Structures are given as C-alpha cells and as structure tokens.
Amino acid sequence: MKLTVLGAGCWGLTLAWLLTNNFENITIWGREQDLNEDLKINKHTSKPLEVQLDKKVEITSDLTAAIADADIILSVISTSGTRDVCENLKKSGIKPGQILVNASKGIELPSLMRMSEVIKDVLPEQKLVILSGPTLAKEVLQGKPTAACVACEDIEAATFVQKAMNVADRFRLYTNTDVIGVELGGSLKNVIAIASGFAHEMGLGDNCSGSLLTRGMAEIVRVSIQLGANPSTLYGLSGMGDLIATCSSPFSRNYTVGSMLAKGKKINDILSELGSVAEGVKTSKAICELAKKLGIEVPVSNAIYEAVYTDITPKELLSKLMNRKLKEEERYV
C-alpha cells in the first residue's frame, strides 16, 4: 500500500516516520518553500524537532505525483491552509475511492467550519476519516506509546484506516462514528492548553490547574453538545485524553504559547519564536464566536482570547475569572 502525507511540518513528518513499516511506499508532499535541502536530500530535519526519515520515503512538491495511486492520503495541513490544499487536490485528480485522513485540529475562520466540513465543501464525494487524540509529536518520536481514534460515519472506512495505521506497542487506534465530537474535542482543547501553560507560568498551583482543566472541559462539552456531538465522545481520547496531555506538557505548542503569554510576550513574537503553528491561537477566536452565536458562556476561552488579542495583564485576567457571578456546576451525564 501507499501512504501520502500532505504537510512537511512537525506532526506530518512524525507520522511518516511512525508509519514507515506499515506501508510499502510513503510520499511526503510539501510546498517547495517548506522543503529544505536537508529534508529533500538527507530525509532529515532538525527544526522544530529532529526527525530522520527512512531512505524509502519520497519528498516532493508535485501534488499530482504525490497522490497518484495512494491508498491513504494523510492531511496534516494547518487549518488556514486546508481549503486551498483541497482545491489543489481536486485539480490534481484525487479519486473518491482514495481515503483522505485529516489529522489537523482546528476551526476555519471566518466560516467557523470544522475541518471535515471544509474538506467536504470542496471534495463532497471524498471518503474522509478524522484522526485525533493525545499525540504529542516529541513523545511519539521517542517511541513512547499512545492511543488515538479514527472517526468516520462509515465504520468500514474507519476500520480500514485503523488497521492500516495501527502500530504495535506504540500507536493504538480506536474507531468512532461521532465525527463532530472527535473534531471539536481535538480542536477546542487547544485553547484550554494555552490557559494551562499561562497558569503554570504564573505559579498558580495544582489546585488551579485541576480547576482550570475541569472548567475548560465544561466549556468544550457545552459548545460541542450544542453542535451535535455525543457527550461520551468528549470524555474519550480525542476530548479528555487530548486535554490532559496538552494541558500538562511543555511539549505542547499551545501550552508553550500560554507560558510565553504569561511572561508578557506578544503573540506575534511568540509564534515567530515557536517556528510552528499553534492552532489554539486562532481557535480561541473561533470558539468565542461560536459561543456567542449559540448563546453559551465560555469564560476560560474568552480569557485566552483576551490574553492573545488584547493588552490585558495576567493579574487582571485571573481576577475576571475568579470573581465572576456564582453559579451551579453543570451535569451532563
């Protein structure tokens, strides 16, 4: 079988490395400006993480050649670039029978569409599966085990991807048919991860971290249910599992963004220093707009939106969260 990975960023390269022995042929596609000589010639990169790919992996900027005869096309493109890549996939001759697996976690602006909605908007006939879960790239590259889920309304497509991409002892995959819940859990937790990094840098303690994750999860569930998700999905790998991992690890880009915001750094400088995409930045805007549209309160996400896009101080932010009107705790089960 052939696997084509779209996107030569950190997670795309990590997945190509992880799945080397699962496929006879692996091709990585990236824009020419994203493919440096070290990657093209030596199959190696050192930024933002060091990855050494197998010699059989092909690197190309020719999208038509990259997707030709691919059994699985794995999209690891930033949220903002997904629509354009899908338009180019259509021009490059992608076939409905080729399974497209999306591994990016985010919400498109200004449309507020989930990634599956964006992809289906451009490629309505495409078989589409969503990959999501606690998958910090650095730990995967260290050979440490994790689990994730592959979601599709067509359980046969999800099962095909599950079997093709499962890696013994390292990468355990579960199927799920709740695409909405899997996507929203994976996307919205990035905002809470920024909040977690922010709180840790301020030295607010473990009690605060526990409270923050719980109240952040309440926001994720609140919004996701209104958008059609099954509540139980949000307490699974792509929701609670991913939330715990990204909110407690300095390997998380979103956690790192929060930590740097708490130090008083500006978001443009942070993203420049980070050298890679942190989807939670734009998702903080998206969830606030979604919540307003739905008439739902999301105070933690609103706080992160303010931290990213305004000059509010960390002390003022904490005060706003802690001194809100008292209320009853929600129950969802």
N, C-alpha and C positions, 0 to 999 in steps of 0.2 A: 504493500500500500504506500501511497504518497501523502505526506503532510506538507501543506504550505502554511507558513506563518507570516501574517501580514503585520509588519511593525518590527523594527530592529532596535526597540528600546529595551529597558532592563527586563521586564516581565516576558516580552516576546522571545528574547534570547535565552532566558532561563527555561522557558517551556520547550524550546527547540533542544536545548541541552538535556533536559529531563527526559524527553521522549525519543531520544536518539535510537534506542534499541527497539522501540515499538514499531518503527516504520522502515521500509527498505530505502525510501527516498525522502529527504527533507529539504525543502527550499525556504529560505527566508527572503521576503521582499521588503524593501525599504526605499524611500525616496533617495535619489542619488546624493543629495546633500547630507543625508543621515548615515551614509555608508562610508566610513573612513578606510584608508588603505590597510590598516592593521586588521580590520574586520574582513575586508574582501580577500586579502592575500593570505593572512595567517589564521583566519577564523577565530580571532581573539579580540577582546576589548577589555579595557581596564576601568572605564567610566560609564555609569556611576558605580558599577560593581564589576569585578573581574570575572569574565566568562571565557572559557576555552571550548570551542565547539569541535565536534568530530570532523575529520577531513572530508567525510562524505556529504556534509551539509553544504548546499549551494547557496550563494548570496547573489541577489540580483536586484536591479531596479526596473526590470522589464516585467510588468504585471501580467501581461498576456502569457508569457512563457512560464511565469511562476505558478499560475493557477492551472495550466494545462495538465489534464489527467490527474489532478489532485482529488483524493477521496475525501479528505477533510481539509477545509480552509479555516485556519485559526486566526481570527482577527484580534489583534492586540493594539488597536489604534486608539489614540486619545479621543475622548468624547467629541471634542470640537472638530476632529478630522474624519469621523466615521462616515458622515453623509457623503463627503467628497470621494472617499475611497470606494464607497458603494456605487456611486455614479461611474467611477472608473472601472469597477468590476463588471458592471453592465456592459460598458463599451468593450471590455477585454474578453467578453464571451463566457462569463461564468454560466454554468448549467444548473438548472433547477435540482438535478439529482445530486449535485455536489453539496455535502453538508457544510454549512457555514457555522462555526462555533465562535461566539463572541465572548471575549474574556475581559473586556473593558467595563469599568464600573463608574457610571455617571449618568447625568441627565442633560440632554441637549438644551442649550439656550439659543434663542428665546422661546423655542417651541414647547419646552417642558416635557418633551417626549423621552420615554425610556429608550435604551439603545435598540431593543427589539422592534420598537415602533418606528424608529428612524430607519433601520435596515429594511423592514417590511414596506415602508413607504416608498423606498427606491427599488427593492427587489421583492415584490409581493409573492412570487412563486417559489422563493428560496427555502430549502429546508434549513431551519435555524435552531441552534441549541445554545443555551446560556451556561457558561462556566463561572462559578463563583464559590468563594469560601475563604477560610483563613490561609492565605498563601503568600506570606512574606518571602520575596524572592531570595534574599540573602540566606535564609534558613533552608530553603529548597536547594540552593547551590551547595550548602554544607552537607547535604544528604539527610537532613532531619525529616522525619515523617510528618505528613499532614493529610487531611481529608477535605474534599470539596464536593459540590454537587453539580450535576449537569441537568439542566431543566429544559423541557420541551413539551408542548401539548401532545405531540406524537411520541408516545413512550418507546416505540421501536427505534426512532432516531436517537433518543436519549440513551437507550441501551447500547446501540451501536457505538456511540461515542464513549460511553462508559467503558466498554470492553477494549476499545482501541487505545484509549489514553490512560487507563489504569496502570500504575507502575508498582509492582510488588514491593512491599516493605517501605515504600516512600510516598506514594500518591494514590490514596484510596478514594474512589469516586462512588457517589450515590446518585440515583436518578430521582427526578422530581418533575411533576407536571405543572406546578404553580410558578409559571414564568414571572408573573407580576411580583410575587413575594420574594423570589430569589433575586430579581434585579433590584428591587427597592432596598432590600436588606443590605446588599453589597454596596449600593450607591450611597445611601443615607448615613451609614455608619462612618463614612469618611469624615463627615462634619463633626461627629462626636469624637473621633480620634484627634482632630485638631484641638477640641476643647480639653481632652485628656492631657495632651502634651503641654498645653497652656497651664493647666492646673498643677501639673507636676513641676514645671519650671518655677512656678510661684511658691512651691513648697507647702501646698495646702493640705497635704497628708492623705493617708489611705482612706479615712472616712469620707473625705471629699471625693476621692476617686470612685469609691463604691457608689456614692450618691449620684455622681455625675453619669456614670455608666447606666445606672438604673433609670434615671430620669431621661437620659438620652434615648434609651431603648423604648421608653414610653412614647416619646415623640415619633420614633420610627414606626412603631406599631400603629399609633393613632393615624398617621398620614397614610400608611400602606393599606390599612383596612378600608379606609375611605376610597382608595383607588382600586380595590378589588382583590387584595391579597388575602390568603388564608393565614390567620394569626399564628398557627402552629409552625408555618414555614419560617417565620421571623425568629423563632426560638431554636432554629436549626443551624446548620453550618454556615449558610450564607447570611444569616442575621446575627444571632447571639455569638456564634463561633467566630465569625469575622470581626465582630465588635470587640470581643475580648482580646483577640490577637493584636489588632491595630491600635487599641487604646492602651496597651501595656508594653509596647515595644518601640525602642528607639530606631529599629529597622524600618518602621512605618514612615513613609514620606509625610503623611498627613500629621502624624504625631510630632514629627520634626518641625513642621510648619508652625504648629501651635506653640511648641517650645520656643521657637525663634520670635514669634509674635510677642510672647510674654517678656522677652528681653528688650522689647521696644523697637525691633527691626520692622521696616516697612515691607509690605508684601512683595513688591517688585524686586527688591533686593534679595529677599528670601528665595524666591523662585529662581532668580539668576544664580544664586549660590548653590541651590539644590541641584540644578542641572537636569532635572527631570520633572515630569508632570505630577502634580498633587491634585487629584480630581476633587478633593473636598473643598478646595477654594471656590471653584465655580458652583459646586453643588450646594454650598451654603446659601448662595443667591437663589438657586433653583428651588430648594425646599422652602425657603421663606415665601417665594412667590406662589408655590403650590399650596402652602398652608393658608395664605391669605385668600386664595381662590376658593379653598374648601371651608374657610371659616374656622380653622383649627389653630390652637395655640402651640407654638414651638419655641419656648423661651431660650433653651440651650442653643438651638440653631440660630435664633435671632442674635444671640450674644456673639456667636462666632462670626456671623455676617458683619456685625458692627466692628469686631476686632480686625477683620480683614479689610473692610472698606471705609472705615472712619478713623478718627483720631482719638477715640475713647481710650482711657487708660485702663490697665488691668484692675486697679482698685475700684474704679467706677463700675466696671463690668461685673465684678464679683458682688458689689453692693446691689446692683439691679437684680441679679439672680436671687440673692438671698433674702431680699426684702419685698418680694412680690406678694400679692394678696394670698392669704392662706386658703387651701382648698383640700378636697378629699382626694386620696390616691385612687387612680383608675383600677378597674378589674377587667381583664379581657378573657379569662378562661372560666 
